[in-house]
Amino acid sequence: MDGFIVAILATVALASLFPASGTAASVFSWLTKIAIGLLFLIYGARLSPAEAWQGVRHWRLHSTILAVTFIIFPLFGLGMRILVPSVLSNDLYTGLLFLCLVPSTVQSSIAFTSMARGNVAGAVVSASFSNILGVLVTPLLVILLMDTTDDAPIDASSIGVVVLQLFLPFMAGQLIRPWVGEWLTRHAKPTKLVDRGSILLVVYVAFSEGMNENIWGAIEPWQIAALFAVCAVLLAAVLAVTTLAGRLLHFEIEDRIVVLFCGSKKSLASGLPMASVLFSGEKVGLIVLPLMIFHQIQLIVCAFLAQRYARRVSPEILAAGSLDPEFEAR
């Protein structure tokens, strides 16, 4: 199991045993807000506008991935409303729908694309675009679609909070990029520390609130098992859609790999901070639970798929500038 997943599970256990309350809860809440703002500041400082603009020219690839991320996924999420209340509670469905609205991952999408010998540059641009657009698109989708539940009273005022806490730091990062962008690119440890540290803070605060509100008394073990199964089915459905889309649109195999890995993922790094902003005061612990489960499943499944793709593509043929005929035939 990935070490970061272990850290998240340990944080959940810590929050369950020693939840923050009172003054400590307020301190951790402010620390979380600061960490989230710093995280998006770094995102802005790391992204090269020139690199992003160069990738715009491959509009068919990026449009396909964005359509899967922000149209197909939400449609699947809305369709799963039929699972309430027989399989999922309202809170868990709220989390499942929110999972379908967040942007794609950045780091793992690029890593798996590289492992599978896909178009890494395309993955960088697509994943980055997804996260940039997600800062505004995800809250808008939440406002439009979360009325399907009674547990997410989000309104237009949430956009102001998101702009203040996520979008403005991102734009500030773009402004200071000439001075710090190269340093951040060369030194990955500070970025990794803020990235993962902010997520662990969000998890701790979210599950502390959950313990203080006794949310676990409202969920049964069989519901957790059902949620794992639903997330697995959702991932399988999206993997099927992305695979089919890549073939129907006649993408080269390297680009099909990008569609598969960037289109099928959902970002824990962006989703948890957004949830803490959008669902402030709500049962955040239960709402982010589907995203955490989906994230772990997608890492395991996509690691397997990336290794399988890598084995089927011959390095010698790639070096010669052509594809493995057996692979292409499939």
N, C-alpha and C positions, 0 to 999 in steps of 0.2 A: 504493500500500500504506500502511496506517495507520502513523504514526510510531512508535507503541508496539510494533507487531509488528516493525518494523525494529530497535528497541532490543533486543527479545528475541533476535532472530536474531544481532545483534552480540554479545550476552552469551554466547550459545551458542558463537560463534566464539572469543570471548576465553577461555572456559573450556576449549575444545578445544586452544587454543594455549598458554595459561598456566594450567593447573589449579592450584587451591589444594591444598596438601598439608602435612602435619606441623602445626606451630604455626599457620600461616596458615589451614589448614582448620578448626582448632578455633576461631580467632577469628571467621572468617566464619560458622561454625555458630552461635555465640552471638549474633552480630549478627543473624542470620536469626531466631532465636527471639525476640529483643527486638523486631524489626521486626514480626513476626507478631502478637505480643501487643499492640503499639501499634496495629496495623491494626484488630484486633477491638475494642479500646478505643474507637477513633474510630467504628467502625460502631455500637457501642452508644450513644455520645454523640449521634450524628446522628439516630437513629431516634426519632420522636415517639411515645410510647405512645398519645396521644390519636388521632393519625392512624392508627395501626395498628388501634386499637379500632373506629374509624369504618368501616374497610374490612372488618371481620369480618362485617358485615351482608350483604355480597355473597358469601355462603358458597358458592354454586354455582360462581361464577367461580373463586374461589381453590381450591376442592376439585378442580376439573377440572385446573387447572395443577399442583397438587401431585401429583395422580394420574399425570399424564404424566411429571413430573419423577422421582418416586420409585417408580413402579410400571411404567409402560410402558417407560421407558428401561431400567431394570434387566432387564426381560424380553427386550428386544432384545439387551442385552449378553450375557445367558445363552445366547440362541439362536445368537449368533455364535461360540460355543465350537466349532461344527462347522468353523470355518476353521483350527483348530489341528490339525496343524502344517503343513498344505499351503500356507496363505496367511500366517498369522501365527505367530510364535514364541510360546512360553508367556509370556515377558516382555511382549511387545507386546499379547497378549490380556489379560494382567493389567491393563495400562494402559487398554485399551479398556473393560474391565469397570468399572474405577475411574471412567473418564470418565462412564459411564452412572449412577453413583451420586452424583455431586456435585450441589449445588444449582444453580438458575438464576442467570443474571447479574443485576446490578442496573442499572448505568449504561446498558449498551447496550440492555437490554430496554426501559427507560423512553425512551431516546432514539429508538429505532426506532418505538415505539408513538406517540410524539409526532409523528414525521415522517410516519407513516401516518395521522394524525388519529384515533387510537384513544382509548380511555379511559385517560388518563395516570394519574389517581388510582388506578384499579384496578391498573395496572402497578406503581406505586410500592408498594402494599400487597402484591401477590402476590409480587413479586421480593424484597421485604424478608422476608416470611414464609418464603419458600423458603430464604433464607440463614440465618435464625434457626433454623429446624428442621434445616437441613443440618448445623449444628454438632454435633448429636447423632444425627440420622437417618443421615447418611453413614457415620460410624464403625460404627453398628449394622449397616447394610447390608453394610459391608465384612466385619464379623465373620461375618455370616450367609452371605454369598455368595462370599467370596473363597476358600473351601475348594474351589471348583471349579478352582483352580490350585494348583500346588505351590510358587509363588514368592512368596506373600504370607502368611507365618505371623503373622496378626493374631489377638490374643486380647483378652479383656475388659480387660486392663491398659491397652490403648490408649485406652479410654474415659477413664481417669483422666488420661492425658497430654493428651487433647483438652480435657477439662474445665479442667485447669490452664492450658493455653496458649491456648485459644480462648474457651471459655464464660465463665470467670471474668473475663477482661479485658472481654468484651462486657457482662457484668452490671455491672462497675465503671463502664463507660462510661454505662450507664443511670443509675447513681447520681449521677454528676457532670454529667449532662446539664443540670440547671438552671443551672449556672454556665458551661458551655462550649458547650452545644448550639447556641445562637444564633450564637455567634462562628464555629463550624465551618461552619454553614450559610451565613453571609455570606462566609467566606473559603475558597474551594475549593482554593487552591494547596497549603496544608499537607496537606490530605487526599489530594490527587492525588499529592503527593510521597511520602507514606508508602505509599499504595496501590500505586503503580507501582514505587517503590523496593524494597518488600518482595518483590514478584514477581520483580524482576530479581535480587535476592539469592538467592531460592530457586532460580531457574534456574541461576545461577552455581554455587552449592554443589552442586546436583543433578548438573549436567553435569561438574563437577570430579570428583565421586566416580565418575561414569561413566568418565571418562578414566583415573583412577587404577586402576580395576578393569578397564580395557580392554573395556568393554561393546560398543564399536563394532565390535570384531572379531567379534562374534556376530551382526551384522545386515548383510544385503546390500542394495545399492541397490534391487533389485527389490522387497524387502520394504517399503522406504519408500514406493515408488510404490503398492504394494498397500494400504498403510495409508491413504494419501490417498484411494484409491478406496473403501475400506471406510467411512471417516469421511463421505465424500460420500453414500454410499448410506444410512448411518444417519441423517444429517440429512434427506435426502429422505423417508425413511420417517416420521420424527417430524413433519415439516411436513405430510405427508399426514394423519396421525392428528389433529393439532391442528386442521387445517382442517375435517376431517370432524366432529370432536367439537363444534366451535363451531356447525356447521349443525344437527347432530342434536339438540343441546340448545336450539336456537332462541334463541341469544344475539343481542342486537343487534349490528350490524356493528362498533361500537366495542369491544365486549367480545370479539368473535371475533378482532379484531386483537391484543388482549391475550393471549388463549390462544395464538395463533400465535407471537408473539414471546417471551413469557415461558416458554411450555411447551417450545419447541424449543431453548432455549439451555442451555449449561453454563458455569459460572463459572470462568474462569482465576484470578481474584483470590482466590476461596475454595478452589478445587481444589488449586492448587499449595502453599499453606501447609498444607492438610490432608495432602497427600501427604508433605510433608517431615516431618510428625509421625507419621503412621501407618506409613510405610515407612522409618523411620529405620534405616540400616544396609543397606537393600536397594538394588536397582538402580534408584534413583529416576529417573535420567536417562531410561531407557527407559520406565519406568512413566508418566511425565508427558508423554512424547512424543505419544501419541494425543490427549490433552487440548489440547496446544498446536496441533496440526494442525487438530483439530475447531474450535477457537476461531477460527482464521484463516478457515476455510471458512465458518463461520456468520456472521462479520462481512460477508464479501463477498456471500453469498447474501441475507442479511436486509436489507442496504443496498439491494440491487436490488428486493426485494419491498416494502420500505417506500416507495420512490420510486414503484413501480407502484400501490400502494394510494393514495398521496397524489394521483396524477394522476387516479384513477378516482372520487375523492370530490370533489364540487364544493364549494368553500369557501362560495359563496353559499347553497347549499342547507343546508349545515351551520349557517350563521349563522341561517337561518330555522327551524332546529330539526328538519329532516327530512333524509332520505337521498337520494342519487342513485338514482332508480329503476333505471337500467341496472345500477348496481353491485349494488343489493340483489337484482335478479333473478338475478344470477350467484352 
